[in-house]
Amino acid sequence: MAKPDLELRPDETVIHDGPMSNVISKMHIQGGSAYLTEQRFMRFKQSTGMMLLIGVIAFLFKDKPDFEVELGDIKSIARGKQGINKNVIMMTLTDGTEYKLICAKFDKWMQAFAEAYVANGRFSFNSLGVDQWAIQPTSQTTA
């Protein structure tokens, strides 16, 4: 898969990245990759239709962004399942939108999310028990 043309903001760095599939429905799983920075989570889809049409040449084209989420817009993250696969990130946004994402190494992604929220400084990544986390604004007082 071609690496996406990632446009980072000033003072933004990639904390973690890797392959990540988006579960659209039980019968439709879309391959792709994901990038986590201290500001946002970005998911890029792989153009599988183009690959089927023109094969290897499709790898020369850039992936298209599927979605991106500001870290503060994530309400919770939990481990889910897809069949027998337990490397599934269940991400719920503050507006109620839900994403079911299959990753290669769930624990590495959760460690990366914890690091991203620490680096962000405006939100905390709080464990709610086994394999479930909530994101909350940090209580910072201004003088």
C-alpha positions in Angstrom: 0.0 0.0 0.0 1.3 3.4 -0.9 2.1 5.7 2.0 -0.4 8.6 2.3 0.6 12.2 1.8 0.4 13.1 5.4 0.0 16.8 6.1 1.1 17.6 9.6 0.3 20.8 11.4 3.0 23.0 12.9 4.3 21.4 16.1 2.6 18.0 15.3 4.5 14.7 15.2 3.5 11.2 14.5 3.5 9.1 17.7 2.4 5.8 16.2 1.3 4.5 12.8 0.4 1.1 11.3 -2.0 -0.9 9.2 -5.6 -0.5 10.3 -8.8 -1.8 8.7 -12.2 -0.1 9.1 -15.1 -2.5 9.7 -18.0 -1.0 7.6 -20.3 -4.0 8.1 -19.9 -7.8 8.8 -19.2 -8.4 5.1 -17.3 -5.2 4.3 -13.9 -4.5 5.9 -11.8 -1.8 4.3 -8.0 -2.0 4.5 -5.9 1.0 5.2 -3.5 2.6 7.6 -3.7 4.9 10.6 -1.6 7.7 12.1 -1.8 9.0 15.7 -0.3 12.4 16.7 -0.5 14.4 19.9 -3.4 16.3 18.2 -5.4 13.8 16.1 -6.1 10.3 14.9 -6.1 9.9 11.1 -7.3 6.8 9.1 -6.5 6.4 5.4 -8.3 3.9 3.3 -6.6 1.8 0.7 -8.1 2.1 -2.8 -8.9 -1.6 -3.2 -11.2 -0.9 -6.2 -8.4 0.8 -8.1 -6.0 -2.1 -7.2 -8.4 -4.6 -8.7 -8.8 -2.6 -11.9 -5.1 -1.8 -12.6 -3.1 -4.0 -10.2 0.4 -3.0 -9.3 0.0 0.5 -10.8 -2.5 1.3 -8.1 0.3 1.4 -5.6 1.6 4.5 -7.3 -1.5 6.5 -6.3 -1.8 8.0 -2.9 -4.3 6.8 -0.4 -7.3 8.9 0.3 -8.2 10.1 3.8 -11.0 8.1 5.3 -11.5 10.2 8.4 -9.6 12.2 11.0 -10.6 12.9 14.6 -9.2 15.5 17.0 -8.1 13.8 20.2 -10.6 15.9 22.2 -13.5 14.5 20.1 -12.9 10.9 21.3 -15.2 10.0 24.1 -14.0 6.4 24.8 -12.0 3.5 23.4 -12.5 -0.1 24.2 -11.3 -3.5 22.9 -13.8 -5.2 20.6 -14.0 -8.3 18.6 -14.4 -9.1 14.9 -15.0 -12.9 14.6 -12.2 -14.4 16.8 -9.9 -11.3 16.3 -9.6 -9.3 19.5 -7.2 -6.7 18.1 -10.2 -4.4 17.5 -10.4 -0.8 18.6 -14.0 0.4 19.3 -13.8 4.2 19.2 -16.7 6.3 20.2 -16.7 10.0 19.6 -18.4 12.8 21.6 -21.1 13.2 18.9 -22.0 9.5 19.1 -20.2 8.3 16.0 -18.6 4.9 16.4 -15.7 3.3 14.6 -14.7 -0.4 14.7 -11.1 -0.6 13.6 -8.9 -3.8 13.3 -5.3 -3.2 14.1 -2.2 -5.5 14.2 -1.2 -4.8 17.8 -3.9 -3.5 20.1 -1.7 -3.0 23.1 0.8 -0.9 21.2 -2.0 1.3 19.9 -3.4 1.8 23.5 0.1 2.6 24.7 0.4 5.1 21.8 -3.0 6.7 22.7 -1.8 7.1 26.3 1.4 8.8 25.1 -0.6 11.0 22.7 -2.9 12.3 25.5 0.1 12.9 27.8 1.8 14.9 25.0 -1.4 16.8 24.2 -1.8 17.8 27.9 -5.4 19.0 27.6 -7.1 15.6 28.0 -6.5 12.5 30.1 -6.7 8.9 29.0 -8.4 7.1 31.9 -8.8 3.3 32.4 -12.3 2.2 33.2 -11.3 -1.3 33.8 -10.0 -4.1 31.6 -9.7 -3.0 28.0 -11.8 0.2 28.3 -10.7 3.8 28.5 -12.5 7.2 28.7 -11.1 10.5 27.6 -11.7 13.6 29.8 -10.5 17.1 29.8 -7.8 17.7 32.4 -8.7 20.0 35.2 -6.5 23.0 34.6 -7.2 26.2 36.5 -6.3 29.5 35.0 -5.2 32.4 37.1 
